[in-house]
Amino acid sequence: MGCLIFYRRRKTDLIAKLNKKERTKILHMQLMTYFRERVLDGRLPAGTRLPTDGELAVQYQISRDTVRQALALLASEGLIERVQGRGTFVIQPPSNGSTVAQLKQKQIGLVLNRTLRTQPTMNLLVGVEQAAKSHGYNVSFTYAEGEQEQQARDIARLRANHISGMIIWPMGDTTHDASIQQLQADHIPFVLMDRYFPGLTIDYVGSDNVGGGYRATEHLLILGHRRIGYVFAQEETLRTTSVYERWQGYCKALQKYEVPYDESLVIPDFRQLQSGTREGLVEFLQRPDRPSAIFAVNDYVALDILQAAKALHLRIPEDLAVIGFDDLEFAAHVNPPLTTV
């Protein structure tokens, strides 16, 4: 693979990694979405008595405060009623001209995937929810488990609830996705995040990946480095547009500074170098021809690199310079602080 600019066409317990405040925000939305869907599609008819707050907390292994937040939102939508001394009951949707279909249509579906780590996920959830609320909408969100088939099922389920539109972080590479193409064919409004599908005209929100990749690599070149690696993770490939575009920026910077492209310095799947993430990176950094600097596809991969370097007693940045991408909050608190764009 030469450095030519052309396009070639994990399952983790995310919730467990959240701090208490972030965990509560996500879990109350999940519980609210779960019951809202069942009320609106008739699986929980009017008059149904819901379990007590304590029973729900035990059943879903969450706090009573989280349960109360979810039920308060359902009550504000006119879907349940909390009766002092009796319990919580499903009621008929408001009769002020709103039909069940209209209530459903005040929903925006947010489709994320579990390869996203904690902070980016929280930023997305908070931003989408704030924007939706400001326009009178609620958010129904779901996590796909790392497979396009699961994402397709999540999209189909949201479509069945007649939502107004969707915001989707596509799974895996972006060469083809039948469920995305079907949304477009059916004229259902949706926006993609982070990555897009070349050849399809679709609304998309993402970073300046080429520019960011260029600036990150140029920073290392200005410092005098010439053996610069580009490292990305197992679930990401150069068929993923965001990963590919950051590689494009990396290549453009090398070309401008007349540094030959070395394919051996591009590590697309360090997890398969050995049995684990850090072990694979340790193996890579022990090579006699290892890079003197690395541009990591994101800040989490950069953190993995820093930890592998620490295991080898490599000094940062004296022995190995590392730069990340995304400028996440934790970067400033790493020792030494992580340089990132």
SVG drawing of the C-alpha trace seen along z (x, -y; Angstrom):
<svg xmlns="http://www.w3.org/2000/svg" viewBox="-59 -25 76 39">
<polyline fill="none" stroke="black" stroke-width="0.4" points="0.0,0.0 1.7,-3.1 1.0,-6.6 -1.4,-7.5 -4.5,-9.4 -7.5,-7.4 -10.5,-5.9 -10.7,-2.2 -13.9,-1.3 -15.9,5.2 -18.1,5.9 -17.5,4.0 -19.6,3.2 -19.7,-0.6 -22.1,-1.3 -19.9,0.3 -17.1,-2.1 -19.1,-5.3 -18.8,-7.4 -22.0,-7.6 -23.3,-10.8 -22.8,-9.6 -24.2,-6.2 -27.4,-7.7 -27.9,-9.8 -27.7,-6.9 -29.6,-4.3 -32.7,-6.5 -32.9,-7.2 -32.8,-3.5 -35.5,-2.7 -37.7,-5.5 -37.3,-4.4 -38.1,-0.7 -41.4,-1.6 -42.4,-4.3 -42.2,-1.9 -44.3,0.7 -46.9,-1.9 -47.2,-3.3 -47.4,0.0 -50.0,1.4 -47.9,4.1 -48.6,2.1 -52.2,1.1 -53.9,-1.6 -54.5,-0.5 -51.4,1.6 -49.8,1.2 -46.0,0.9 -43.7,2.5 -42.7,0.3 -39.6,-1.9 -37.8,0.6 -38.8,3.6 -37.7,1.9 -34.3,0.9 -33.7,4.5 -34.9,5.9 -32.7,3.7 -29.9,3.4 -30.0,-0.4 -30.7,-3.0 -34.1,-4.1 -33.1,-7.7 -32.5,-6.5 -35.9,-4.8 -37.6,-7.9 -36.0,-10.1 -37.2,-7.7 -40.8,-7.5 -40.9,-11.3 -40.2,-11.7 -42.9,-9.2 -45.3,-11.0 -44.4,-14.4 -45.4,-12.8 -48.7,-11.8 -48.0,-8.0 -48.1,-7.0 -49.7,-8.3 -48.2,-8.0 -51.0,-7.7 -50.1,-8.2 -50.5,-5.0 -51.6,-3.0 -48.6,-2.9 -47.8,-3.8 -50.2,-3.1 -50.2,-3.3 -52.8,-5.8 -54.3,-6.7 -52.1,-9.2 -53.3,-12.8 -56.6,-13.5 -55.8,-17.1 -55.6,-16.2 -52.4,-14.1 -52.7,-10.6 -50.3,-7.8 -48.7,-8.2 -48.1,-11.8 -46.5,-11.1 -44.3,-8.6 -43.3,-11.1 -41.9,-13.5 -39.0,-11.0 -35.6,-11.1 -33.7,-7.8 -30.1,-7.8 -28.2,-4.7 -24.7,-4.2 -22.4,-1.3 -20.5,0.2 -17.1,-0.3 -17.5,-4.0 -15.8,-4.7 -17.3,-6.5 -16.6,-10.2 -17.5,-10.4 -20.7,-8.6 -21.7,-10.9 -20.9,-13.9 -23.1,-12.7 -26.0,-11.7 -26.0,-15.0 -25.7,-17.1 -28.4,-15.2 -30.8,-15.3 -30.3,-19.0 -30.9,-19.9 -33.9,-17.6 -35.5,-19.0 -35.1,-22.6 -37.3,-21.6 -39.9,-19.6 -38.5,-16.2 -37.5,-13.2 -34.7,-10.8 -34.9,-7.0 -31.4,-5.5 -29.9,-2.1 -26.5,-0.5 -25.6,2.0 -23.2,4.7 -20.5,4.3 -22.2,6.0 -24.1,4.4 -26.8,7.0 -27.6,5.8 -27.5,2.2 -30.0,3.1 -32.3,4.6 -32.1,1.5 -32.9,-0.7 -35.9,1.5 -37.2,1.4 -36.9,-2.4 -38.7,-2.7 -41.5,-0.5 -42.1,-3.2 -42.6,-5.8 -39.9,-8.1 -39.4,-11.5 -35.8,-10.8 -32.5,-9.2 -28.9,-10.0 -26.6,-7.1 -23.0,-6.3 -22.4,-3.6 -20.9,-0.2 -17.6,1.0 -16.4,0.0 -18.4,-2.2 -18.4,-0.4 -22.0,0.8 -24.9,0.9 -28.3,2.0 -30.2,0.6 -28.8,-2.9 -29.5,-2.7 -33.1,-1.6 -33.6,-4.7 -32.5,-6.9 -34.7,-5.0 -37.7,-5.4 -37.1,-9.2 -36.7,-8.9 -34.7,-11.8 -31.4,-10.7 -27.9,-12.1 -24.6,-10.0 -21.9,-10.8 -18.1,-10.3 -18.2,-8.4 -20.2,-8.3 -20.7,-6.2 -18.8,-7.3 -21.1,-7.5 -24.2,-8.2 -25.5,-11.8 -26.2,-11.7 -26.2,-14.4 -23.1,-13.8 -21.5,-15.4 -17.8,-14.7 -14.4,-16.1 -11.9,-17.5 -10.1,-14.2 -7.7,-15.0 -6.8,-18.4 -6.4,-16.9 -4.3,-14.0 -2.1,-16.4 -1.6,-18.8 -0.8,-15.9 1.8,-14.4 3.2,-17.8 3.7,-18.6 5.9,-15.5 7.8,-16.3 8.5,-19.8 10.0,-18.2 12.4,-16.4 10.9,-12.9 11.1,-11.0 10.0,-7.5 6.4,-8.3 3.9,-5.5 0.1,-5.6 -1.7,-3.2 -5.4,-2.4 -7.5,0.3 -9.0,3.7 -12.6,2.6 -11.4,-0.2 -10.0,0.3 -9.0,-2.0 -12.4,-1.2 -13.8,-3.4 -13.9,-6.9 -12.8,-8.7 -9.8,-6.3 -9.0,-6.5 -9.1,-10.3 -6.8,-10.6 -4.4,-8.4 -4.8,-10.7 -3.7,-13.6 -0.8,-11.6 0.3,-10.8 -0.1,-14.4 2.2,-15.6 4.8,-13.0 4.7,-14.0 5.0,-17.7 8.1,-17.1 9.5,-14.6 9.5,-11.7 9.1,-8.3 6.0,-6.3 6.8,-3.2 4.0,-0.7 5.6,1.2 4.9,-1.9 1.1,-1.7 -0.3,0.7 -4.0,1.4 -4.6,4.1 -2.2,4.0 -4.5,6.3 -3.5,9.2 0.2,8.8 -0.2,10.8 -3.0,11.9 -3.8,8.5 -3.8,4.8 -0.9,3.6 1.1,6.8 0.8,6.2 1.9,2.6 4.8,3.7 5.9,6.1 5.6,3.3 7.7,0.9 10.4,3.5 11.2,3.8 14.7,2.6 13.3,0.4 10.4,-1.0 9.1,-4.5 10.5,-7.5 7.0,-9.0 3.4,-7.8 0.2,-9.4 -2.7,-7.5 -6.1,-7.4 -7.7,-8.6 -6.9,-9.5 -7.8,-6.1 -5.4,-4.4 -2.8,-7.0 -3.4,-6.1 -2.8,-2.4 0.5,-3.4 1.6,-5.4 0.9,-2.5 2.9,-0.1 5.8,-2.6 5.7,-2.8 5.9,0.9 9.2,0.7 10.5,-2.2 10.4,-4.4 10.4,-8.1 7.7,-10.3 8.6,-12.3 12.4,-11.8 12.3,-8.1 8.9,-8.1 6.6,-11.0 2.9,-10.3 0.0,-12.5 -3.7,-11.6 -6.9,-12.8 -10.2,-14.1 -8.8,-16.3 -10.7,-14.4 -10.8,-15.8 -8.6,-13.0 -5.7,-13.9 -4.6,-16.8 -4.6,-14.5 -2.3,-11.8 1.2,-11.7 2.8,-13.1 -0.1,-15.0 -1.1,-13.7 -0.6,-15.9 -3.7,-15.7 -5.5,-17.6"/>
</svg>
